[in-house]
């Protein structure tokens, strides 16, 4: 029989999902909407935008799609899953209502508060003047977050009070992210080590994936502007199996139980951005989707067939055996266009992709296919990911491969996973 799969999205995350699904002996045909140059080389791209709910429903009908995997948050918020499930089609992703865990930070924080999930203290404002008065009265800086979806630009981490006031103005007076900042949260700044934990959720059960770390700043040593992610690795040595179990019990399960109790069960990949503190983990954010670049470093570590697990999450019958992992570890480095996340040039030939070492994968996020190969077409052009027996091995392998790839203006961070290796040498 075989399973027809549709993957919604355009990035390196969706390339990784497509690559993994194609390894399943159960997959029959794999379509991407709209996909990218690299998914077009291994699957069938169909030019339907990710938020075109009608178009995706039509495509699912025409191609007899058995399972749709929803990548970006915009598609979740647009109601792609609601539509597909209303016509009886399986979809891996939450409904728009359950996806409010990402599309409204106020919703997520109040839900966490209600069910006792640890998260930094916060206050909500609809007026800039009231928010600024609060900061002055408290006499310290706060993280400033827009309530709604803001394409990665909805969170500012100021260093002092003037920067906090400026951030409030940026969101509420200059309207830098529009209506997403009709409500703004001021969140307590907390120190600790950050980790991303993604889990498959079937409405009731939570099956965690292996943890990962991502690097959001553009430059080495976490300097420079925030980006969509410059690399990552899995697993972080500081986040043990016990920590994963504790996070499932104290973070994921209460949230999943509450969403079910409200009549909006969560199905799909649930991503918690956690910070590890001496008192335990706290939640910095939830995402109602697979992470990018976490997915690119996690999926190569997954052994066995991914498709039954994805189907089980979508259908509501996950079991603890649904996911199994190899002992190999991974390091991923994003090769970006010079200037990203600001202005950058595109259209440059990408050389060297055929010269990667074994067990190194190039997931495309910003390329187009040209007669002579791929050309750059975005800021985060490729995520190179290496598997290795140790993080040091994977790191060496990915950086050696990065030296074999080239395009005009190629830039990347040199310190991905370095802190883990330094820490393991020191201990
Ligand atoms: N890695 C951050 C994100 O996917 O939003």
Boltz pocket constraint, residues with backbone or C-beta under 6 A from the ligand:
constraints:
  - pocket:
      binder: B
      contacts: [[A, 214], [A, 228], [A, 229], [A, 287], [A, 290], [A, 291], [A, 292], [A, 293], [A, 294]]
      max_distance: 6.0
